């Protein structure tokens, strides 16, 4: 363990650690140094998330009843503009610092905004007061125009720094609202550019989410498919969205179950929920959820409440119809073939992370379930033909699921008997796949700690001996003879490539758990390459995850904090842990160095750990495959070219 606050004499002579070593970064400097803390990284998704942050501000104005239209325009030079006819950002001096306007405070100060008290916005997607300032910090050029009180104001910024004071441009008697134009900084995002197709879909989805707003789209960049101009307004909201998504598909209900309920009517609080769902045999099911018009791809409490209402409703209808098999239906059966959209508006929602991928507000589950349940019961009773067709479909899905479970129980017992692997599979005791996890760990030492830390009922372990074969850099004939790959496929219960069958997968979550160092990252990259090329449906279905073991443990008296990286460590060192005495800092050199208690609390316990779900995010078919082939394939010159092009964007690593 390394005590960073009490260095040995040898280390002290090499580098003194005193007050001068403590850096205090300004808001904009910190955003540029650690953009991943605010927008999730420097990749294509993070780039487009910047546009979403600005659109969400305009959407908040529309939802609050102050704006009727929003315009999104992608310019030929790569700039993007978002305009609305809302109230306009305040431009008067800010009470806390009268030398600066409220507009400058909003765009140059983290945790500054008008959405904390709830007085200006009943519900909003912007919560933390960092969206506008983060976009500003990560743009090499950003300008804001505000038409307010019949006057037009303008202010320009570069990388978060004002390029002059707020200026009054002149009279604007027939104009109101805010216009933000910015260009993502190449120093942060490299050669990545905003894509018309992705922005087009983003703009259209916002119009579905709030029927009272008109979204106008323009682009000067043509991709051959995306229209250069379009206007979206959908009075039917999510019902229109679902109808377009399922256009031409056979559905079990003639009309979808769709509706909206104001929370004030039922619970006495501001907000509402809107939904639309239908079932079809023509495609896999999905649920796209939103909170305050912000997409929540990882779901959350509003999704849990929605599915609870649907499940309880269909079971109650089955009981009334004397269908005893309805009691076997689970949420898994509902999702299969169930195509759903859920959008809720709530006051002061709690999200997991600044990118707002998952809603964590506990009350949302109760309110959404309560609002949807009564309407679903009435809908089923009013349309018995559709209700009967849906019930029959779900009962068949439940019977099929139970049959597969029985086959898997037999297959698990058979596979466990056959497994005499050098990889030393330590299986879990659960008889079905649901809720089970396989941790692929690096080496026997890590496997030893993980074995003591695991939940024996649901968590299995497969230690690997070093780095597995690079399936793209090796001859295909080597796959069948490689022992590590054979161990892995046998443990998973599946075949490779065309022989892969998702139904045969023996575990619900496959979790890659490697050391938080360069070697660990390399092993994780090799494993993800293997799964991507040989078992891609497993990734598409959301079964592959990366564990996030911490690099540091900070202790101060009885207080103990784990930190994922140096940035989080420095943050806690700066503000303190709230305990007594000095702060002891220990760095974990690997998973094998962590005791079972540390490993369970930080990396394996579902109640306290953090997992990253591996997803494939591509707008053009095959673009991810091309990138993986370039980085992991047989041609080193392609890797060298990629490294040369992107080396300047890599932060220095302390490993």
N, C-alpha and C positions, 0 to 999 in steps of 0.2 A: 504494500500500500504506500502511496506517496502522500506525505503531509506537505501540501503546498505552502502552508502558512508557517512551517518551521523547517526550512531547508537545512540540509546538512552543510557543514563548512565547505565541502568541496563544491556543492551546487551553488552555494551563496557566492563563492568567489567567481563563479562563471557568470552568474546573473543575479544581481541584487533584487530582492522582492520587497519593495517598500512602497510608500504612498505615491511615489512618482510613477510606479508601474500600473496604477489604477487609472484607467481611461474613462472619461465621461463623454459620451457621444451625444451630440445634438439629435433632435428627432429625425431630421432628414438624413443625417449621416448614418444613423442606426438602420433606417429603412433600406438604404442603398447597400449597407454592409451585409444585412441579413434579410433580404426580401422574402425568403421562405417563411419567416415568422408571420408575414402579413398576407401574402397572396399564394403561398404554397410552393414557391420555387421560382425558377427562371425559364420554365418550359412553355410549350404552346398553350397549355391550359391556363397557366398563370397569366400569360400575355392577354388572353381574351377575358380573363377574370377582371382585368383592369377596366375594360369597357363595361362589363356588367356592373361594377361598382358605381360608375357614373350614371348608367341607365337607371339603376335602382333608386338613386336620389330623385330623379325625375318621376319615377313610378310612385315614390312616396308622396310627392306633390299631387299626383293624379288620384291616388287612393284617398288622400285627405280631402279631395273635392276642389282643389285649386288649379289643376291643369286638365285640359281636355285633349291635348295632343302632345306627342313626343316625336321628334325627328332624329333618326340615326343616319349619318352620312359618312361613308368611307371615301376619302379623297385620293387622287391619283398619286400624291406624294407619300402615302402611307399614314397621313394624319386621319383622325376620326373625330367627328363632331356629334355632340348630343345636345339637342335643343328642346325646350319645353315652353309652354305659356303659363307657367305657374306664377307664384308670388315674386320670384326672384330672390337670390341670396341677399340677406341684409348687407348694406354697404356703410352704415353709420359707424362711428368709432365704438370700439368694444369697451364696456365699462372697466374691464380688468386692465386693459392697456389702451388708453385713449389715443395713443400715437398710431395705433393700427386699426384698420377697419375690420369688421366682423368677417368680411370675405377673406382677408389676408390670414386671419386667425384660423379659419376653417381649412384653408389650403396649405398652411405652413406649420400647423401644430397638431400633433397626435392627440387623440382623446378630446377633440373639440367638435361640437356639433349641436344641433337643435333637437335631438331625439332622445335625450336622457330623461327629461322631466315628464314627458308625455303631454305637455301643454300644447305644443305646436303640432304634434302628430299623435293621433290615437293609436295607430299601428304603423310600423315602418320596418323596412329591410335594413336600413343603416342603424347600427346599434352602438358601435364602439367608438365612433368619431375618428376613424382612421382612414376610411375609404378615399375621400377626396385628397387628403394629404399624402397618402401612400401613392396614389396615381401621380400626383404632382412630383413626388420625390423620384419616381422611376420613369419620368418623361424628360427628354432633352428639350422639349418645348411644350408649354401648356399656356393657353390664354382663356380668360373668362370674360364674357360679356353679360351684363345684368341690366335688364330694362325694368326699372322700378320707380314708382311715383312720377311717371312720365319723363324720366331722365334715363340716359344710357351711360353706363359705366364700363370701364375696361381695365384689366390688369393682366400682365404677362409674367411668366415664371420660366426658369430653366433649372432642371434637377432640384426642384424645391426652393430655389432662391428667387425672390422677387427681382424683376428686371426694371423696376421703376415703381413709383407709387400708384395707387388707384387713381385713375383719371376720369373726369367727367367728360364724355365725348360730345354730348349735346342733347337736344330734346328728342324724346321718343313718345309722342302722344298716342300712337296707335299700336304700341308694342309693350309686351310685358313678358317676364320669364328670364330663364338662364340659358346661356349657351356656353358649353365647354368644348374646346378643341385641343387635342393633345397628340403627341407622337411618342410612342414607347422608345426608351433610350437604348440604342444599339450597344452601349457599354454594359448594359444589364442583359439584354435579350439576344445579342449577337445578330445573326442573319434572319431570325424569325420575323415573320410579317403577319399582320392581321389578315384573315381569310374571309372573303365575302360570304361564302356559303355558311360559315359558322356564325357570323354576325347576323346574317339574314334569318337563320333559325332562331337565334336569340331574340331578335326583335319581334318575330312573329309569335313566339311563345308568350312574350309579355302581354301582347294584345289579348290572347286567350285567357290569361290569368286575371284580367280586370276588364270586364265588358264595357266599362264606361270611358275607356281611353282609346284614341286613334293613334296608331303607330305608323309613321311615315318612314320609308326606307329609300336610300339613294346610295349608289356606288359608282365611282368612276373607274374602278378596277374590274375588269371582266374576267370570269373564269369559264365562260362558255355555257354555264348552266344557271347561275344566279341572275335573276332579273335586275336590271339597273335601277328600276324604280318600282315601288309597290306601296300600297296603303292597306293596313290591316285594322279591321274593327269587327268584333264578333259578339253580337248581342247575346248569343247562346252560351258564351263563355266556354267552360270545359266540355260541355256537351257537343259543341261545334268541333272542338279539338279532337275528341274521341271519334266523332263521326268521320272526320277527315282521315284519321289514323287507320280506322277499320273500313274505309270505303271499299266496297266490293266483296268484303269477307262475309261469310255466313256466320250469324250469331245466334245464340240460344234464346235471347230476348229480342222481340221485334223492336222495342225501344229501350235504350239504356236506362239504367237506374241513375238518375241525375237530379241534383237539387242544390239548394243553398239555404243555410240557416244562420240568422244573426244570433250571436251568443247572448246579446242583451235580452232577447226574448225569453231565453231559457235559464240563463245563469246570472243575468244582471250585470254583465261586464261587456266592454266594447270588444268588437271583433266578430268574425264569422268563419264558417267553413263552407266550401263548395266542392262538389264531387261529381264524378261520372264513372260508371263501370258497366261492362258487359263481358260476356264469356263467348269465346269462339274456339272451334276446333282447328281453325286455319293457321294459328300461330302460337308461339309461346306467350305466356302471360307476362305482364309487367305492371309496375306501379310507379308512376312519376309523381313525386310529391313536391310541394312548395310551401314556404312559410313567408308571408308578407311579400309575395312575388319572387322570393329568392329560391332557386332550385335546391333541394336537399337530396342529392343522389344517394347518400348513405342512410336515408330514412330518418327515423327518430320516433318521438312519442306520438306525433300526429298520425303517422302510419300505423302504429300499434293500436291506437284508438279506433281508426277506421276499420282495420281487419277484425278487431274484437266485435264491433257492431255487426259486420257482415256475417261473421261466424256464428254469433249467438242468434242472429235473425234467421239464418238458413236452418240451423238446428231446431229452433222453435217451430218453424214452418214444417219441417220434416216430422216433428212429433204430432202436429195437428193433422198431417196427412197420413198418420199411422205408418210412416216409413221408419222402421226401427234402425235401419242401416245409416240413417242420417247422423246418428250419434257418433259414428266413426269418422266423420269429416273433420279435418284439421285445417289450419291455416295453409299448410303446404298444398292441400288440394285446392283451396280457393285461388291461390296464386297461379296454379297450373291452368292456363287458358283464360285466366281472369285479367282483363285489360282495364286498368283503373288510373284515374287522375284525381289527386286530392290537393286542394289548396286551402290553407287556413290563414287567417289574419288575426294575430293576437298581440296584446300589449306587452312590451318588454320581454320578448322571447329570449331564451337562453340557447345558444348554439355551441357546438363543439368546435372551437377554433375560429379564427377570423374569416376563413373561407366559407364558413356556415354550411358545411356539407351535411351536418346531422343536427336535428332539433332535440334539445334535452329538456325542454319545459315540461315538468311532470303534469301540470294541470291540463296541458293540451290533450293528453290521452283521454282523460275523463270527459272533457267538453266535446271533443270530436265524437267519441263513442256515444255520448248522450244525445248529441244533435242528429247523428245519422241513424241510430237504431230505430227510433219510432217511425221515421220516414221509410226505412227499408221494410219494416213489418207491414206498413200500409201498402207499399208498392207490391209486395208479394201477394197480399190478399186481394188486391185490385186486378192483378194480371196473373191469374192462376195458370194459364197456358205457358207463359214464360217461366213462371216460378217452378212449375213441374219439370220443364225441360232442363232448367239449371240444376234443380235438385237431382234429377236422374244422372246428369253429367258428373256432378260432384260425388255422388255415391259410387259411380264407376271408377272415378279417379281414386277414391279412398280404398276401394277393393283392390285396385291395381297396386297401390302403394303398400297395402298390407301383404299382398302376395310377394312383392319384391322384398319386403322386409323378412318374410319367412325364408325366402331363398337365400338372402344374405346371411341370416343367422346360421344356416347350414354351411354356406360358403365360407363364413368367417371361421367356423370351427374346423372345417377342412383345411383352409389356408393356414391356420395357426398350427395345425399338426404338421403340415408340410414344411413350414418355415424353420429351417435350421441354419440361419443366416450368419455369415461373418459380421453383418451389420447389426446383429443383436437387437432385433425388433422386440420392444417391450410393449405388448398390446394392452388395450384398455378392456374393461370387463363388460361394457355395454353391448347388448346384442343387436342393436340397430344402429344405422349410420347417423341418425338425427342427433345433433349436438356433440358428436365425437370430433376429436382433433388429433392429428398426427404432427408431432414436432420433429422436423428433420434437423438434427443438431450436429455440430461440428466436433467430432472426436469423442472418445470415451470419457475424458475428464468432465466435459460439459454434460455428457449423458448421465454421469453419476449424480451431479447436483440436480439435474432435471428430473431424474427418477425419484428423488426424495421430495421434490417440490410439486410434482404433478398430482392431479386428481385421478386416482387409479380407475375410477368408473368411466371417465370420458376422455382422458388424455393418454395417447400412446406416444412412444419415442422410437426414433430410428437414428442412432448415431452413424455418421459417415466417416470413413477412413480417408481424411484429406479431401482433395479436390476431385470431383467427378470428371468424367470425360467431357471435353468440349464437343458436343454432337455436330456442330457446324465445321469445326476444324479437323475432324477425324473422318476416316472412311466409314461409309455406312455399314460395312461388314463388321466393324468393331463394336457396334451397339449390342448385338446379341451375345457377344462374348465378354462384355464388360461386367464384372461382378457387382460393382456398386449400382449400376443401372438395373441389373437383374434383381438385386435385393429391393430396390426402390419400387419397381413395377410389381413385384410379388406382394410387397407389403400393401400397396395401394389396391391390388386386385384387378388391375386393368392391363390392356395391351398397349402397344405403341402405334403411333400413326393412324393408319386406316382401321386398325384393329381396336382402337380405343373406343370404349363404350362408357358414357358417363354414368349409366345406371349401375355399372359394376364397381364404381368407386366406393371404397370401404369406409371412408371418413368424410365428415361434413366440411371440415376445415383442414387444409394442408398448410402448415406454418413453417416457413424457413427461419430457423433460429441460429444465427451465426454471430461470431464476435464482432464488436463494433470497431473493426480496424480494416486495413486494406485487404488482408487475406480473407477476412470474413465477407467483405463486399465482393471479392472475386468469386468466392464459392457461391454466394447468393446469385451473382450474375450467371454463373454456369448453370445453376439449377433452374433459374428462370428461362434461360435459353433452351434448356432441355424440355421444360414444360410447354413453352411457347411452340416449339417445333413438333413435339410428339404428342402433346395432350392439350392443345389449345382450347377445346370445349370446356375443360375444367376451369380455365381462366375466365372464359366468357360467362360461365355460370356462377362466378364469384366465389370459388372454393379455395383460391390460392392467396396466401397472406405472408407478410414479412413481420417478424417480431421486432420490437424496438428496445433492446436492452440498453440500460443507461451506461454512460461512460464514467460518471462520477457519483459518489455518495458524500453528502455534506451532513455533518453531525455537530450539534451545539447543545450540550447537556442532554436532555431527553428528546430533543427535536432531531428529526432525521428527514432529509430531502434527497431524492434521486434526480440527477440531471442528465438529459439525453446528450448534451454537447457542451462545448465551451461557452457558448452564448448564454445558455440557461444557467450554467455554473456562475458566470460573472454576474448575471442578474441577481441571483440569490446572495452572492457575496456582497453585492452593493447594498441591498435592502435588508439583509439579515434574516435569520430564521425565527427570531422571536424567543430564543432560548437564552441561557446564561453561559458566560464563558466564551472562550475562543471557538471559532469554527474550524473543525478538522475536515480536511478534504482528502478523500481517497479516490484514486482512479483505478477502475477495473481493467486489467490488461486482457481479460478474456472471460467467457462464460464459466470456464473451469475454475476461475479464481473467486467466483461468487458463491457464497454458501446458499443452501437450499432456501433459507428464509428470504434472502435478498432476491433470488431468482424468481421465487413464487410471487412475491409482492410486486415486482417491477415488470415481469415479462410473461408470466404464465397464468396468473389469477385473472379470470375474465372481469372481475369487479374492479381491478386497479391497473391492469396492463393497458398498453396501447398497441394496436395492430394496424398495419397498413395493408389494405386490400390491393392486390395487384390487378390492374385493369389495362385494357388496350384502348387507347384514345387516338383514333385516326379518322381524318375526314376523307382521305383518299384510300381506296382499297389497296392493301399491300404496302403502304408506306412504312408501317412498323416492321414488316418482314424485311424490307429493303434496308432499314437502319440496323436491325439485328444482324443481317448478313454482312453488312459493312463492318460492324464492330467485332463480330465473333467468327466471321467466316475464314476461309483459307487464304485470303489475299491480304497480306500484311500492309501492302502499299495503301489500301483503302483505309485501314486503321490509322496509318501514319498521316494520311491526308486529313482525316477527321480531327485527329489530335492537334495537328498544326493549325487548323481553322478555328478550333474552339479552346485552345490552351489558355488564351488570355482571359477567358471568362471563368476559369476555375479558381476558387478561393484557396488560399494556402491552408493545408490541413495539418493539424497537430496530432500526429500519430506516433 
